[in-house]
Amino acid sequence: MAPNSDAATGWRPPLAGPLRLGAIGPVPQSGWLAGALGRFLLFFLLAFALIGTRPFSGTDVDSASSASDGSLNQIVWLSSILLAGPLLLARARMAFAIARNAWPLLLVMAWATATALWSPLPDLTVRRVAVLWLMYGAALGIAVVEIPLWEFHRYAMLITGIVMGADVLGALGIPSHAINNEGQLVGMHGHKNTAGQVAVMAAICWYFFAFRYQWTLNRLLILAASAFFYLLILATGSKTGSALAFLVMGWCTLWAVTVRKGAAVGAICWIGFGLAAAGVTGILMGSGVTATEVGTALFGDLTFTGRLPLWEVIWDQIQQHYWLGYGFGAFWDVNGLDNSFGLARSVGWLGVVGQAHNGYLDLFLQIGLVGLGLALFSLLWCIRLGHRLLQQTPRHPFDIPARAFGYAMILSIGLYNLLESSYLRPHHLQAIWLFLILPIMQRELMEALARARHEKAVREAANREPIRRARHQPPPRRAVPAAPERREPHL
């Protein structure tokens, strides 16, 4: 689909033309230097999230040894906000308009900051929540440069391809660093779970990138690469990751087809998907496969690979600080190996765990029931953002695949958060990508809504014009019949 023309209406997008959303009066166009700086910052942070500061060293960006206390990570985020600062100052009104509409996300971040008041380690809470603010500030600076979402998608495709290629080459060339003792692919990352998350993100990214092309060799090759990355999810030992990727890609594809092709075609696809799911279920039931066997195949065991005992311990800790929590970042990785206020002494295996392996329980633990409610509300806001953006009329041939990818990223993070702590977790690779993509999606949605309002106003004005002309046209003159010619009688 070719980009729509605005020549007929005279429309210029409020965030891309001389008059931008949230601005009163003209604002200069983005210069090449600002655009180059924003793109460099975007590429660097996307790569940093996946690669970390020490690849193939056994630690990743989310490891305790390199978390928000680590000097290298602090340098990265402080440098990023220093680079984003001039962009934010130059387009302060646009940045304010985007941030104002992200109030659900900023509200939960503000609450996490406030937990420093009752945190037993307030300095640690402040440092760790500051990472979230730095992440959002850098992402906002990138968004105001007006980088389109389809360009973000292209950078993501390039980076995930490079990282996955490095993981495979590492497994072939230096297996002692890229494969763990259980024979699972770790790659350049510190843990198999992180490697699995990267493979999920790569499979989703490349899958939707393939729909930029028609059914040609290009699309087939990209889909084959996506399928290969999907198989690498299994190589990391992440069975749940493979199931999650399948569900997210299927859901977002069906929804994109519904939006792009219409409700009738979408209904046919949804019915077909439902019949296929029912057929698979019927085959499993008919062959005598039980729910226990399905659960074991998906999760390895019915304790979610040891998570249930961990969740029971975490729930007991939650009861002690039910409403307000311990304080953001004040529970895990606070005293070295003997973390969590001596909890490791009573449950020895917990000493090597740095998260609850359930992001919602982790948020409940750290910021209490109040904070958990705000976090769930902000996540629903993110999902609604992706849903609404996908419904908007595309302006570029690559808009629909990029929007479907953004929607899939949000859904995958929300689902992954059930088994890993990723949402609102400082330095987590999925949290970094989410913070980077949200402001760009917001800006595009605001542009689309403003454009729709403008086009509606133009149509209404065009419809009113004949009526206005009819009202102001003077009434036609009534013809006065000519008087009959009077003839004088002849004398």
N, C-alpha and C positions, 0 to 999 in steps of 0.2 A: 504494500500500500504506500503510495507516495504521500509526502507531507501535504496537509491541506493548505490552500492558499488563503491569505487574509486580504488579498487585494480588494475583494468586493466590499468588505466591511471597514477596511482601514484600520484593522486591529493590530496593535503592537503589544506583546505580552508585558504585563506590568512589572515583572521582575527581570525582563531581558531588554526592554526598550528604555527610552529616556525617562519615562515615568514608571517607577517601580512601586510594588505593593508596600505600604507602610511609609512611603515617602511623600512629602508635601513639596511639590516643585521638582524640577529636573535634577537628576543624579547622573554623573558621567558614566559612560559605558566602561566595562571591565577592560583594563589595559592588558597588553600581552604579558607584562611582567607579573601582574597579579594572577593571571591565568596560569602562567608557568609555575609560579610559587604554589598555588593551590593544587595543581596536578602533581607536582613533586611531593608535596606533603601527603596527598591521598595515597599515591603509590608507595611511599615509604612506610606509612602506618599500616596499610594493608599487608605489606610484606613483613613488617615487624611483628604483627599479630601472629602470623603463621610460623615464622622462622625463629623469633626470639633473639636474644643477644648472644647465645652460645649454642649454635646448632651442633648436633651429634656429640653433645657433651653429657647427655643424661638428664639435662634440665631444660625446661621450656619457659615460655614467658609467664606461665601461671604457677611455676614451681615455688615452693616456700623459700628456697635459697635465692630466688631472683624476683620475689614479689615486691610489693610497694615499698619495702624497706631497702631494696637493692639499689645501689648507686647508679648502675647502668640504666635501669628502668627510669629512675628519677631524671637522669640526664635526657633520656628520650622524650619524656613528657614535658619537661620544662622547655626543652628546645622546640618542641612542637607548638606549644602555646606562644612562645616568643615569635615563631614564624607566622602563626595565625593572627597574632595581635594586630599588625598593621592592616590585615584584610578586614578584621572586625571593626577597626576604627574608621576605615575608609567607607564602609557600608554599614554603619551602626544602625540605621533605621531598618534596613532589611534584616539584619541579625536580630534586632528586637522583635520584628514581626514574626520571624520564625520561632524564636524562643518563647514568645507570648503564647503561641498556639501549641507549644509543647509543655504546657503547664502541668499535665498529669505526671510526666517524667521528672520535671524539675521539682515537683512537690515531694515525691518520694525521696529524691536526692537531698532535699532540704531536711526532711525528717531524719534521714540517715546521719546528716551532719549534726542535728540536734541531739542525737543519742550520745554524743561526746559529753553531755552534761551529767549523765549518770553512768557512763562507761567506767569500769575499773582501770582502764588504760586509755585515758582521754587523748594523750598525744598520739598513740597508735591509731585510734579511731579517726582523728583529724587527718593524719597522713594518708590513711587508706581511703577515706571518703574524698580527699582532695584529688586522688587519681581519677575518680569519676568526673569531677568538675573539669579537670584538665582534658580528659577524653572528650567531653561534650564541647568544651571551648574550641579545641582543635577541629572537631567535626563541624562546628558552626562556621568557623573561618573558611573551611573548604566549601561549604554549601553556598556561601554568599558570593563565591567566585563564579557561580552559575554553571558548574560542571553538570551536564545532563546525566540522568540516571543510566541511560544506555552506555555512556562513556565509563561510568563506574563499573558497569557490568563487564565491559571490555578489559579494564584493568584487573578486575577480580578473576576473569578467565585466564589472563596471562599469568598472574601470580600463582594461582592454584595449579596451573599446568607446570610451571617451573618447580614448585615445591614438590608436587607428586613425582615429577621426573627425578628430582634429587633423592627422594625417598627410595625409589626403585633402584637407582644407581648405587645408593648407599647399601641397600640390601645385597646387591650383587658384588660390590667392590670391597666394602668394609662391613661384613655381616656381624662382626662382634659389636659394632656400635648401632647398627640399624635393625637388628633382630634380637629380641630378648631371650631369656633362658627357656621360655616355653615355646619358642619357634614362631612367635607372633611378630608382625611387622611393627616396628617403632619408628623407623626412619630417622630423621634429624630431630625428632621430638623427644621429650623426656619420659613419655609414658604411652602405652598402647591406646589408652582412652583418648589422649590428645591426637594421636595419629588417626584414630577412627573418626574423630570429629572433623579433622582436616579433609579426610577422604569423602565424608558426607558432603561437606561444603563444596568440594571440587566436583563431585558427581552432579549435584544440583545445579551448580553454576554452568557447567559445560552442557548439561541437558537442555536448559532453556536457551543457551547461546546458539544451539543448533537451529533453533526456529527463526533465526535471522535469515536463513536461506530457504530456498525452495528445495524440493526433493531432488537434490543434485548430489554429486560426489562430496561436496563440502559438508552438507548436512549429515550424510552417512558417516563420514570420517569423524566428525565431532561427536555424533551419537555413539560411535564405537569407542571413542576415548572416554566418554561418560560411563559407558558400560564397564570399561576396564577399571576406572576409578571405583565403580560400585563393587567390583570383585575385590578390590584392595581393602574395602571396608571389612569384608569377611577375613581377609588376611591379617587384619589387626586384632581379630578375635571379637569384634563388636557386632554381635548378632542383632542387638537392639538398634544399632545405628543403621544397619541395612534395612530393617523393617521400617524405621522412621523415614529414611530417605525415600523408600518406595511409596509410603503413604503421602508424604508431602508433595512429591512430584506428581503423583496421580491426582490428588485433590486440586492443586494449582493448575494443572493442565486442563482438567475438566472445567474449572471455573473460568479460565482464560478462553476456552472454546465457547463457553456460554456467552461471555461478554462479546467476543469477536464475531461469532457466527450467528448469534441470536438464540432466543430461548428454545425454539423448536429443535435445532441441532443439538443444543446443550442438553435438552431433556432426553434425546435419544442416547447421547453419550453416557449420561448419568444412569439411565436404565440399563444400558449395556454393562456398565461397571458394576451395578448392583446384581445383575444376573450372573456375572462372572464370579463375584464374591460368594453369592449363594451357591453356585456350582462347585466352587472349591470347598466350601463348607460341607456340602452334601457328599462330595467324594471322600473327604476326610472321615465324616461320620459313618459313611457306608463301609469304609475299609477298617472300621474299628479303632481309629485313632482317637484317643481321649484328650480332654482339655489339659490334663497333666503333661501328656507327651508333647502337646503343642507348646505349652509354657516352657518345658525343658528345652525344646528345640530353639525357641526364641531367646531365652535368657540364660541357658546353661544349667540353671537349677531354679527351683521355685522360691529361693530366698533372694532372687535378683543378684546373683553372684555375691552373696554375703551382705547385701544391703539391709535386709530386714533386721538382723540383730543390731546393726549400727543405728537404724532408725528408732529402735526401741530405747537405746541409750540416749539418743538425742531428744526423744520425746520427754524422758524424765528430766533432762536439763531444761527443756522449754518450760516445764511447769514451775520452775523456780523463778522465772522472769517472764511471766506469761504475756503481760500487756505491753511492756516497753522493750524487752529483750536485754541482752548483755551489753549491747553497744556494737555499732557497726565495726566489723573487723576485729573485735576484742575477744573472740573465742578461740579461733583456730590460729595455730602457728604464732603463739605469743611467748612461749618459754622454751624454744628449741624443741627437742624430741619429747620432752615431758610437757606436752602442750595441754591446753584447755584446763588450766587450773588444777593440775594433778589428776585429771580424769584418766590419763593413761596408766596410772598406777593401779587402778581398780580394774581396768579393762585393757590388758597389755597390748592387744593387737590394734587398739585405737591410736596408739602412739605414732603410727606411721600414716595416719589418715589426716589430711588437711582440709576436709570438707565433709558435709553430710551426705554427699552423693544424691542429694535431692535439693535443688535450689530453693524450692518453696519452704522446706523445713529449715534450710540455712537462713533464709530471710526471717522466718518466724523466730529462730533462735537468736538472731543478732539484733533485729529491730522490732521484735514483738508482734503481737496481733495487729496493732494499729499500723505498723509499717508494712506488714504482710498484706493487709487490705489495700493500702496505697499502691504497693507493688503490683498486685493483681489488676487493679484498676488501670495502672499505667501500661501493663502488658496488653490488656484488652484495647486500650487506646491505640497501641502500635498495630494490633491486628486490624482494627477498623481503618486505620490509615492505609495499610496495604490493600484492603478490600475496596475502599473508595477510590484509590488511585487507579486500580485496575479497571474500574468502571468508566473512567474518563475517556473521552475521544482521543485517540493517539494523534500526535503531531509529527511523528518521525517514524520511518519504517521499523525501527528497532525498539519502539516504545513498549509494545505489548510483551515481547520476551523479557525485557529488562524489568518491567513492573511485575511480571509473574515471578521472576527471580527474587525481587525484593520481598514480595509477599511470602514466597517459600522460605526465605531466610528467617523472617519473623516467626513463622509457624514452626520451623524446625528448632529454633532456639527455645520457643515456649514448650515444645514437646521434650526436647533434650533435657530441659530443666527438671523434668520428673526424675531423671536418673543421674544427672550430673549437675553441679552447681555452676551455672553459667550466667544467668540473667543478673545484671547489676553486680557482677563480681569483678573487682578491679583486675586488670591485666588479662582477663580471660579472652582468648582469641575470638570467641563468638560475641562477647560483650563489646569488644573493640569494633568488630565489623558492624554490629547493630548500631552503635553510636555513630559510626561514620555514614551509614546509609539512611538513617532516619531523617536528619535535616534535609538531605537532598530530596527524599520522597515528599517531605512536607512542602518544600518550595515548589515542586512540580504540581502537587495537588492544589496549592494556593493559586498558582498560575492558571491551572485548568478551570478552577471554579470562577476566577475573575474573568477569564475569557468567555466562559459560558454566560455569565451575567451580562457581559458586554454584547455578545451576539444576540441574547434575548432582547436587550434594550434596542438594538438595531432593528430586529424583526418587528418589535412592537411599534417603533417609530415608522417603519415602512408601511405597516398596516394602518396606522393612523393618518398617514399623509393624504390618501384619497378623500377621507372623511373631512380632514381639515380644509382641503381645497374646495370641497363641495360647500362647506359652511361659509367660506369667505368669498365665494364667487358671487358677483352681483346678479340679481334676478334678470332674466331676459326681458327685453322691452316688448310690451304688448303692441302689436301692429294696429294702428288706427285705420279703419277702412276709409278709403277716399270718398269724398262727397260726390254724389252723382252730378254729372255735368248738366248745368242748367241751360236750357235752350230758350231763347226768346221767341215768342210766337211771331209769325210773319203778319205784317199789317197789309 
